[in-house]
């Protein structure tokens, strides 16, 4: 129970930072949304020094692996930003919004449904699959494949993937950007689930010069704590620390360019 309370606390804190960053801005009146074209979903990928990416050190490659895992979500952006002039089969769109509703046929034969809504602070995307998948020989019954959100400026957002034909999430990727901040101007969180249990939690922060820090948490039966801390400078040189449940360093190391 303690473990899940701590997990909830971590995710709530990240969401609180996320929401506070949006709520201090003047919300757009609902009337301003009327008869507008659908908003564009803005994805914020992670950038790291090239020498960090090329480092042969195994611990440096742990960082690269998590960064790539996060950046891979960019492949869902075309689904969230369909274009009427891209020759999508059977493409339709509501004349005005919100909400905005778009649909088109996938090459596998099933229907893709995209719903875009919003509130005073952000836009929300929900994408569903419906119909027969001729390649996988499966039928999707309005499966919510991915949900996403952006604030109005596109600085903060999230992508959440769902298990097949289920409302349960299998992973969530979220980010917060503060263009006016001098340090730690972007923070990212990566969550992966097994059924309804979080089995991976990674927090990352990055400065303008691409230096950064990554925290990987240990998720035990009754507790959660930072197990690994990775940090690197703008050139890609870095170090790592491993902690036990009491917060004591039990291993450490570094890597060079």
Secondary structure, DSSP 8 states (H G I E B T S, - for coil): -HHHHHHHHHHHHHHHHHHHHHHTS----GGGGTT--------------HHHHH---HHHHHHHHHHHHHHGGGGGHHHHS--TTS--TT-EE-SS-SSEEEEEE-TTS-EEEEEEEE-SSEEEEEEEEEEEETTTTEEEEEEEEEEEEEETTSSEEEEEEE-TTSS-EEEEEEEEE-TT-SS--EEEEEEEEETTEEEEEEEEEE-TTS-EEEEEEEE-SS-EEEEEEEEE-TTS-EEEEEE-TTS-EEEEEEE--
